Amino acid sequence: MHDKYGKDDLIVLLGGAEAEASGLAAETVSAGDPTFAGPLAGVSLGLKAYHIVELKDEIDATVYEDQIAMMEMVIDVDAVIAEVANYRG
């Protein structure tokens, strides 16, 4: 898919509950696996990652309420957003 659409037309949508884990996933798809343990070790895909809570205004309110809103009550939303945004620089 990356070859067909190009990195500017793709995003990675994350849904992790912890800032550190979400940041690790964002770093992996943007700069490559920082742990050098997986197939993306040293492979920079250059993709932009967003956490699902960042796209709240883009999602139908009923769907968001049914599927995602509960997550907002149990995660540190600001920390998750800040961590993921670090890798979109």
Phi and psi restraints in degrees (value plus and minus 20) as a CYANA .aco file:
   2 HIS   PHI     -76.9   -36.9
   2 HIS   PSI     -61.9   -21.9
   3 ASP   PHI     -90.7   -50.7
   3 ASP   PSI     -53.7   -13.7
   4 LYS   PHI     -93.9   -53.9
   4 LYS   PSI     -62.2   -22.2
   5 TYR   PHI    -124.9   -84.9
   5 TYR   PSI     -42.8    -2.8
   6 GLY   PHI      63.1   103.1
   6 GLY   PSI     133.6   173.6
   7 LYS   PHI     -87.2   -47.2
   7 LYS   PSI     -42.7    -2.7
   8 ASP   PHI     -97.3   -57.3
   8 ASP   PSI     -35.0     5.0
   9 ASP   PHI    -126.1   -86.1
   9 ASP   PSI     -11.3    28.7
  10 LEU   PHI    -146.4  -106.4
  10 LEU   PSI     126.6   166.6
  11 ILE   PHI    -151.5  -111.5
  11 ILE   PSI     139.2   179.2
  12 VAL   PHI    -127.9   -87.9
  12 VAL   PSI     108.6   148.6
  13 LEU   PHI    -123.8   -83.8
  13 LEU   PSI     100.5   140.5
  14 LEU   PHI    -125.8   -85.8
  14 LEU   PSI     137.7   177.7
  15 GLY   PHI    -162.7  -122.7
  15 GLY   PSI      -1.4    38.6
  16 GLY   PHI     -84.0   -44.0
  16 GLY   PSI     131.5   171.5
  17 ALA   PHI    -108.7   -68.7
  17 ALA   PSI     -32.0     8.0
  18 GLU   PHI    -138.2   -98.2
  18 GLU   PSI     120.9   160.9
  19 ALA   PHI     -80.2   -40.2
  19 ALA   PSI     -65.5   -25.5
  20 GLU   PHI     -82.9   -42.9
  20 GLU   PSI     -64.4   -24.4
  21 ALA   PHI     -85.6   -45.6
  21 ALA   PSI     -60.1   -20.1
  22 SER   PHI     -86.2   -46.2
  22 SER   PSI     -59.0   -19.0
  23 GLY   PHI     -84.3   -44.3
  23 GLY   PSI     -61.1   -21.1
  24 LEU   PHI     -81.8   -41.8
  24 LEU   PSI     -62.8   -22.8
  25 ALA   PHI     -84.8   -44.8
  25 ALA   PSI     -62.6   -22.6
  26 ALA   PHI     -83.1   -43.1
  26 ALA   PSI     -62.6   -22.6
  27 GLU   PHI     -84.2   -44.2
  27 GLU   PSI     -59.7   -19.7
  28 THR   PHI     -80.9   -40.9
  28 THR   PSI     -63.9   -23.9
  29 VAL   PHI    -102.2   -62.2
  29 VAL   PSI     -34.4     5.6
  30 SER   PHI    -116.6   -76.6
  30 SER   PSI     -72.7   -32.7
  31 ALA   PHI    -129.3   -89.3
  31 ALA   PSI     -34.1     5.9
  32 GLY   PHI      94.1   134.1
  32 GLY   PSI     140.7   180.7
  33 ASP   PHI     -84.7   -44.7
  33 ASP   PSI      92.1   132.1
  34 PRO   PHI     -91.6   -51.6
  34 PRO   PSI     -34.7     5.3
  35 THR   PHI    -107.4   -67.4
  35 THR   PSI     -31.0     9.0
  36 PHE   PHI      33.6    73.6
  36 PHE   PSI      12.0    52.0
  37 ALA   PHI    -127.4   -87.4
  37 ALA   PSI     -32.2     7.8
  38 GLY   PHI    -142.4  -102.4
  38 GLY   PSI    -195.6  -155.6
  39 PRO   PHI     -87.9   -47.9
  39 PRO   PSI     -35.0     5.0
  40 LEU   PHI    -117.6   -77.6
  40 LEU   PSI      -5.5    34.5
  41 ALA   PHI     -81.2   -41.2
  41 ALA   PSI      99.9   139.9
  42 GLY   PHI      55.0    95.0
  42 GLY   PSI     -13.1    26.9
  43 VAL   PHI    -126.5   -86.5
  43 VAL   PSI      90.3   130.3
  44 SER   PHI    -111.7   -71.7
  44 SER   PSI      88.9   128.9
  45 LEU   PHI    -103.6   -63.6
  45 LEU   PSI     -43.1    -3.1
  46 GLY   PHI      48.7    88.7
  46 GLY   PSI       2.7    42.7
  47 LEU   PHI    -106.0   -66.0
  47 LEU   PSI     129.0   169.0
  48 LYS   PHI    -113.1   -73.1
  48 LYS   PSI     113.3   153.3
  49 ALA   PHI    -131.7   -91.7
  49 ALA   PSI     123.2   163.2
  50 TYR   PHI    -152.1  -112.1
  50 TYR   PSI     126.7   166.7
  51 HIS   PHI    -107.9   -67.9
  51 HIS   PSI     126.4   166.4
  52 ILE   PHI     -74.0   -34.0
  52 ILE   PSI     -54.0   -14.0
  53 VAL   PHI     -88.7   -48.7
  53 VAL   PSI     -41.2    -1.2
  54 GLU   PHI     -91.4   -51.4
  54 GLU   PSI     -41.0    -1.0
  55 LEU   PHI    -123.6   -83.6
  55 LEU   PSI      -1.1    38.9
  56 LYS   PHI     -70.8   -30.8
  56 LYS   PSI     -63.9   -23.9
  57 ASP   PHI     -92.8   -52.8
  57 ASP   PSI     -31.8     8.2
  58 GLU   PHI    -116.1   -76.1
  58 GLU   PSI     -27.2    12.8
  59 ILE   PHI    -127.9   -87.9
  59 ILE   PSI     119.9   159.9
  60 ASP   PHI     -69.1   -29.1
  60 ASP   PSI     109.6   149.6
  61 ALA   PHI     -77.8   -37.8
  61 ALA   PSI     -58.1   -18.1
  62 THR   PHI     -87.5   -47.5
  62 THR   PSI     -62.8   -22.8
  63 VAL   PHI     -84.6   -44.6
  63 VAL   PSI     -64.9   -24.9
  64 TYR   PHI     -80.3   -40.3
  64 TYR   PSI     -65.9   -25.9
  65 GLU   PHI     -81.2   -41.2
  65 GLU   PSI     -63.5   -23.5
  66 ASP   PHI     -91.2   -51.2
  66 ASP   PSI     -56.6   -16.6
  67 GLN   PHI    -127.3   -87.3
  67 GLN   PSI     -45.7    -5.7
  68 ILE   PHI    -147.3  -107.3
  68 ILE   PSI     -51.7   -11.7
  69 ALA   PHI     -73.1   -33.1
  69 ALA   PSI     -56.7   -16.7
  70 MET   PHI     -80.7   -40.7
  70 MET   PSI     -54.8   -14.8
  71 MET   PHI     -80.4   -40.4
  71 MET   PSI     -58.1   -18.1
  72 GLU   PHI     -79.0   -39.0
  72 GLU   PSI     -47.2    -7.2
  73 MET   PHI     -99.3   -59.3
  73 MET   PSI     -36.8     3.2
  74 VAL   PHI    -136.8   -96.8
  74 VAL   PSI     -23.5    16.5
  75 ILE   PHI    -136.8   -96.8
  75 ILE   PSI     140.8   180.8
  76 ASP   PHI    -106.5   -66.5
  76 ASP   PSI      70.1   110.1
  77 VAL   PHI     -76.5   -36.5
  77 VAL   PSI     -66.9   -26.9
  78 ASP   PHI     -81.9   -41.9
  78 ASP   PSI     -61.1   -21.1
  79 ALA   PHI     -86.8   -46.8
  79 ALA   PSI     -61.5   -21.5
  80 VAL   PHI     -83.7   -43.7
  80 VAL   PSI     -66.8   -26.8
  81 ILE   PHI     -82.4   -42.4
  81 ILE   PSI     -64.6   -24.6
  82 ALA   PHI     -82.5   -42.5
  82 ALA   PSI     -62.2   -22.2
  83 GLU   PHI     -85.9   -45.9
  83 GLU   PSI     -66.5   -26.5
  84 VAL   PHI     -86.7   -46.7
  84 VAL   PSI     -60.0   -20.0
  85 ALA   PHI     -82.0   -42.0
  85 ALA   PSI     -47.7    -7.7
  86 ASN   PHI     -74.6   -34.6
  86 ASN   PSI     -49.6    -9.6
  87 TYR   PHI    -118.8   -78.8
  87 TYR   PSI     -13.5    26.5
  88 ARG   PHI    -118.8   -78.8
  88 ARG   PSI     -24.7    15.3
